Amino acid sequence: MTPRERLLTVLRGDLPDCVPVAPDFSNMIPARLTGKPFWDLYLYKDPPVWRAYIDCAKRFDIDSLMDGYFGLRYPFETSDGPAWEDFIVDRTDERIVTQRSYVDGGERVWAETVNVYRVADPAVWNVDPARLGLPPVPARWEPVEGVRPDPHGPEGLKRCKELLGDQGLVGIGVIGTCVLGNEKAVYDYYDHPEKYERLAEERIEQAERRFEYIMSLDVKPDFLCVGGSGTLVFQTVDIFRRLAFPAVRRVIELATEAGLPTHVHSCGPERELVRILAEETDLTVIDPLEPPPMGDCDLAELKRLYGDKIVLKGNLHTTDVMLRGTPDDVARAAREVIDAAAEGGRFILSTGDQCGRDTPDENLRALVETARTCGAYGT
């Protein structure tokens, strides 16, 4: 089977030739393997991160479940506000800092936060400039020049699918499991709960419109993404149910009717999220099912409780095993995970959230090789 065939087989609940394997290396490892400063990818799109990911997927021959790395833009959601521009306001050997600005009545207005692009680490967005020792209004700046075209419309999606080919499946984000994603939002929610109740209703309408747009495309994604990092970090289960779940559930309903698989990625605590989505929706696949201390998932338990309802994707420890372990350690841990969750199918061997930048290539190869051998289902 090709990786694409293997994944499609698992997502429909059938047995492939072997357990699919898709370690989470969404951006740091692909960026490292280009040999370029990380700001080339994150700021200048040379190459864009999604393209580097595809190259990385092919390099290690994984079964790529490309969950939302290509960010489709919805044309009806373009802003009618001021014409923002990006400017470089600080540059060192280690970082490039940009700040957005627009001109109003002849006066230049600056955004309250900055974006930080680092030489060998992922970019960080919406940072208070004071944290970097920078003033809120820069004394000098220069335009951001040399950004390469990175189309995010239908033609970009078509190109993404062509480049990935039989290496896997391409997913597109529709709506997320996170409404509250930081401390400021939590305070705002408790100060203005009525605003967020309205937002929950608006998110359903937004999700339905995005779904309709996706279904109108000549080239459609292979699956739809409805997850969000750290769903149960800043949100309680009750807050998730009230604010995020209605729109997520609606997309899953629409996608199921249309025959499109759905996917949730949510790092951190996830056990209760698995239960809700497995028992109350037709969600197809969920990851990364992180073990303690990063998460709260026992893979064998989740398999026993929900393995006949949902595809489980996970969950080798990204630091103790993938980053610091040897290839033998990786193979041993992978065999344990396969033993815990592979029986009967509906399982994709993977890691916890985001393998670190310096994860040894040999460890990634050991993970893939273990899936191809010890994860074989036979004929």
Secondary structure as GFF3:
##gff-version 3
##sequence-region A 1 379
A	DSSP	alpha_helix	3	11	.	.	.	ID=ss1
A	DSSP	alpha_helix	28	34	.	.	.	ID=ss2
A	DSSP	alpha_helix	38	42	.	.	.	ID=ss3
A	DSSP	alpha_helix	49	60	.	.	.	ID=ss4
A	DSSP	beta_strand	64	67	.	.	.	ID=ss5
A	DSSP	three_ten_helix	75	77	.	.	.	ID=ss6
A	DSSP	beta_strand	85	91	.	.	.	ID=ss7
A	DSSP	beta_strand	95	104	.	.	.	ID=ss8
A	DSSP	beta_strand	107	118	.	.	.	ID=ss9
A	DSSP	beta_strand	124	127	.	.	.	ID=ss10
A	DSSP	three_ten_helix	129	132	.	.	.	ID=ss11
A	DSSP	beta_strand	142	143	.	.	.	ID=ss12
A	DSSP	alpha_helix	154	164	.	.	.	ID=ss13
A	DSSP	three_ten_helix	165	167	.	.	.	ID=ss14
A	DSSP	beta_strand	168	173	.	.	.	ID=ss15
A	DSSP	alpha_helix	183	191	.	.	.	ID=ss16
A	DSSP	alpha_helix	193	216	.	.	.	ID=ss17
A	DSSP	beta_strand	223	225	.	.	.	ID=ss18
A	DSSP	alpha_helix	237	239	.	.	.	ID=ss19
A	DSSP	pi_helix	240	244	.	.	.	ID=ss20
A	DSSP	alpha_helix	245	258	.	.	.	ID=ss21
A	DSSP	beta_strand	262	265	.	.	.	ID=ss22
A	DSSP	alpha_helix	271	280	.	.	.	ID=ss23
A	DSSP	beta_strand	285	287	.	.	.	ID=ss24
A	DSSP	alpha_helix	299	306	.	.	.	ID=ss25
A	DSSP	beta_strand	311	316	.	.	.	ID=ss26
A	DSSP	pi_helix	318	323	.	.	.	ID=ss27
A	DSSP	alpha_helix	327	341	.	.	.	ID=ss28
A	DSSP	beta_strand	347	351	.	.	.	ID=ss29
A	DSSP	alpha_helix	361	374	.	.	.	ID=ss30
###
